[in-house]
Amino acid sequence: MRRLGAGLVAAALVLAGGVPAGAVDGTLPGGIGIAVDIETPLPDTVIPKGTTTVVGTASIGTKAATPTTSLVYVLDSSGSLTQRGWDAEKQAVGEFHRQVAQQPYLGVGATGLVAFSTAAQAAWTGPAAGPRFHDVLAALPWQDGSTNFTAGLRVGTEVANATTEPRSIMIFLSDGRDNHALENFEGALAAVPERVDIHTVAFGPDATCSSGPRSLKRMADATGGACVQAPDIRDLPTALGTLFPSELQRLTLTVDGGPELPITDITPALPQPGPRQVRYTVETPPLDVGNHPLCVTAHGTDYAGAGKVTDCTNVIILEPSPSATPTTGPPTSTTPTSPGGPPPTAALPGNRQVSVIPRGGVDTGDGTVAP
């Protein structure tokens, strides 16, 4: 996206001394959380030669995100809708807001509400959570005018500018085409600040996401958003639901900093849409004497792009003692420490190696992290 790709900084490998065992949390480019956790083996567990089993969890969108986004709805209230269509549009937006925008994992702080036809009016700016937004939305009257994209765009931008979150997303809905050719559409588009992305939704038989100088697609393309289409107003909830996807795509294991090995024993199997948590089990290749960093990486995407987060542990294989008495019993388990048992001394805080994306950003896979 145009806005969210700006200001990327380099990822870092952090030796997190004193960090207690637990998931490593990151943030995907759109603000949705992604996490991975190695439960066993614990850091600096001593194991015998051979393979060892790594067990843990990964998740996407399961934790509340820091509110970093405002969401502004711009609703078409023109005469082509009729009162029945206007009520259906408001109902779809209200249901989307309950299911998506009010969920903590998306990190929406403030919300704005605008209605437009021949002219536009700002109806609400306030917190996303709580019933007030829905009360204002339900009370908005049908304007029964023409379709003036420029008026809606200008007032939508004013409302977005009144919010204080680092980024803002405008959802601009219309059932038709702009019919105010004398309005300065490009001027209004140029006034949209860098922190605002516009997603447009074309619903009904007369609306389209095809290209044009005064089109919904032009508005989305110019601001780093997307245009989605609903052939009928009944399809509007489905179209809105596609705007903020997130997906946990795959998990990989690295041993001693080597190549990424795919993890396939995952329940439920990947890919999975968010919010979701999965459990994984993976066996390492045979290991010899020495220290062996084991790292698991969770790869995911949200509506703004791809990212990943990594958790690492370390296992130790000691040189055999010359005075050790050979044993004839069964081999020692390669994962001797259970998640619920007391950790060995070497696994206490201060000995854990974690590959972590700095909080507030996530490795995008190309040596950069998103803020």
N, C-alpha and C positions, 0 to 999 in steps of 0.2 A: 504494500500500500504506500501511497505517496508520502503520507505523514509519518506512519509508524516506522518507516525505514530510516528516518533521519537520526543523526546523532548516535550511531552505534559505536560501542567501545569494545576493546579487545577482551576476550574471555581470559580467565586466569585459573591456574591450578593452585588451590589453597590447601595447605597442611593445617587442618583445623584442630589444633591442640586444645584439649579441654572441652571439646564438643561431646555431649552425651549421645549415645546411640539413638538413632531415629532417622526418619526419612529426610532426604535432601529435597527441599522445595525450590522450584524455579517458577518463572513466569513466562508464558508464551508471548509472542509479539502483541497480541490483542488484549493481554492482561489476564487470561485464564491460566490458572495454576496447573503445574505438572510436577509430579514427585516420583521418586524411586527410593527404595529402602532395601538394603541387604540385612536380613535378620540373622542369618548364619552363613558362614562362620563369623564369629565376633572378631574384632581387630586383634591381630597378633596371636591368634590361636596357633598352638604348636600341633602339627599333624605329622603322620608318617608319610613316607614316599608314596606316590600313586595319585589317583584322582581324588578330588574332593567335591562335595555337592554344595552349591550355592542356592539359598532359598530366600525369597523376599516378596515384596509387593511393589506395584507401580500404580499410579492413578493420574487422572486428568479431571480437572474441574470439581474435585470433591471437597475443596476447602474454600472458605470465603476469601475473595481477593480484595486487596486494598482498593477502595473506591478511587479510580483514576480516570473514569469516563463519564461524561454526561450524555444523555440521550434526548434528542429533540424530535418529536413527531410533527410533521407538517401534513395535514389532512385536506384533501380536495373536498370542498363543500359546494361544488358548482351545481347548476340546475339539471344537468344530464343525469345526476345520480337519482333524483327523486328522494322524497323523505325516507322511503323504505331502504334505498341504497345507502343513504347517509347513516341510518341506524345500523345497518350491517357493517359498514366500514368502521364505525366507532366500536361496535362489539368485537370485531376482529382485533383491533388495536388494543382494546382493554384486555382481552384474553392473552394476547402475546405478551403484554406488559406483566401480567401475573406469572406466566410460565417462564419467562426469560429475564426481563429487565429487573424484576424484583428478587431474583435469586442471587444470593451472595457471591456465587462463583464467578459472575460476570463482572463484578466490580463497578456497577453503575452507581454514581452518587446522586447527581441532580438530574431532573427530567424537565423538559419543556414541552409545551403543547401549542400548536398554531393551527388555525383553520383559514383556508383561502378560497376565494372564488374570483370575483372581479377585483376585490381588495383582499387584504389579509389582516388578521388580528391575532395578537398573542393572548392566549387564554390562561396560561399557567407556567410558572417556573418555581420548582421546589424539589424536595427530596423524592427519590424514586420509591422508597418504601412508604407504606401506609396507605390509607384509603382516600386521601385527599385528591390524588391524581384521578382516580376513577370517578369521584363525585363531579369533578370539573368536566371530565370527558363526557359523562352522561348528560350533563346539562347544556353542552354546546348546541346551539341552534343551527339548523340547516340554512345556509345563506342564499341558495337558489340564484346564483349569478353565472357569469361566464368563467372561463378557465384561464387564469393569469399566473403562469409559473413564476414570472419575475416577482410579483407581489409576495407569493409564498416564500420564495427564496430569500428575499430581502428581510422579511420579518423573522424567518427561521434563523437567519444568520444573526440578527439582533439578539434573539433568545439564546442561541449558542454562545454568543459573546458575553452574555450575562452570567454564565456558569463559570466556575473556577477550576474545574478538573483539568489536568494536563492535556486531555484530548476530548473531542466531542464527536458524536456520530449523529447525523441527521437522517431520519427516515422520511422520505418525501413520497407521498402516495397520490396517484391520480387515476381517474377512469377515462381520461381523454388526452387531447393535445392542446398545447398552448395556442390561444387565439387572440393574443394581444401583441401583434407584430410591432407596434409602435414603442413598446416598452424596451428598455435597454437590458436585454437578457444577459449579454456578455459582460456588461458592466457589473451587474449583480453577481455574476459568477466569479468575476475577478476579485470581488470584495470578500469572498469566503476566505477566512484565515487558514493558515497552514495546519492548525490543530483540528480542523473540522473535516471529516469525511462524510460524503453524502451517498447513502444507499437509496435508490429509487425503486418504487413498486408500481408497476403498471397493471391495473386490474380492469376487467370488463372488455367487451369486443372492440371498443374504439381506442383502447390504450395499447401502446406498443413499446418495446425496447429496441426498435430499429434506430439506426443513426439518423441524425439530422441536426441542423444548427440550433434548434430550440427544443430539443428532445430530452426526455428523461435519461436516455443513455448518455447524451452529451454532458448532462449535469453530473452523472456518476463518474464517467470517465475522467472528467476534468478535476475531480476532487479525490480520486483514489478509492472510490466506492464501486458498487456493482448495481446493475439493473436486473431485477427479477420480474417475471411476468406471471399473472394469474388470469387465465382465460375468462373466468367468471368470478363475480364477487364472492361466491361460495368457496372459491379456491384461495381466497386471500389469507386465511390463517396458515395454510401450508406454505404459501410464498413467503410470508413473514418469518416462518420457522426456519427457513434456509439461510437467513442472514447471519447467524452467529454459530456456525458449526464448530465443533471441536472433536478431535479424534486422537486416541492413543494408538499409534500405528505399529510400532514394533519395539522389541527389547533386544539388546546385544550385550555380550560379555567380552571383555578383554582380559588377557592374562599377561602379566609382565610388560604391559604397554604394547602388546602385539596387535594383530588385526582384530577387527570386530567379528565375533562369532555369533550367529543368530541363536536366539533362545526360542525354542519351539514348544516347550512344555509350559503352557500358560493357560490359566483358567479364569474367566472365559477366554477363548481364543481371540487373538487380535486379527484385524483392527476392531476397536470398539469406540462408539461415539461417547462423548462426555455428557454428564458426569459419570465416571466409572472407575472402579478399582479392580485390579487383577492380581492373582498370585502366580509366581513363577518358580520353577526348579530347573537348575542346569548343572551339568557335571563338567568339571574342567578337564583338559587334557592331563596326562600324567605329569606330575611335578617332582623335581629332584631337590637336593639339599639347597637351602637358601631361603631368602625372603621372596614372597610372591604377591605383588599387588593384584587384586582381583576387582574389576570395576564393571558395574552394570549400568547401562545407559538406557533411558526411556526416551523414545522419539515420538513427537506428537505435532499436531497442527491446531491452530484455531483460525478464526475468520481473517486474521491479519498475517498469517504466515506460519512457517515451520520453526521448530526449536527442539532442544533436547536438554536433559539434565542427567548428571552422573553421580552415583554413590560408589565409594571404594572401601574395601577392607584389605587386610594383609594377613597372610598365613606364613608360618615359619616351619621349615623342615630342618632339623638339627643333624649335624654329623653324628654317626653312631659312636657311642663311647667304647673305647677299646676294652674296658673292663665290664661291659654290659653282659649280663647272662642271657644267652639266647632263650627265647620262650617258644613253647610249642602250641600255645593256645591260639584261639582265633585272632585274626588281625584286629588291631584297634580301629574303631570307627573313624572315618576321615572327617567327621563333623562331631567332635566329642562334646561340644558345649551346646546345650539346648537353649532355645530362646528364653525359657522360664527359669533356668538354673543360674547359680552365681557365676559371674564371669571370672576367668583366671586373672591373676594380678596384671599380666601384660595387657589385658584388654580394658583396663580401667581408663577413664577419661584422661586424655593427654597422649594416647598412643594410637589414635584413630586417623587414618589418612582418608580424606574426603576430596573427591573431585567435584567441585561445586560451582555453580554459576552464581555470581554475586547477586544477593537478594534484590529483586526488582527487575532482573533481566534474565535472559536465557540464551544459551548458545544456539545460534541459528544454523550451525553446521558449516559455516564458512570462515571460522575464526573470529566471528563477531558476536556480540550479544545485543539484544534489544532492550531498551530501557523499560 
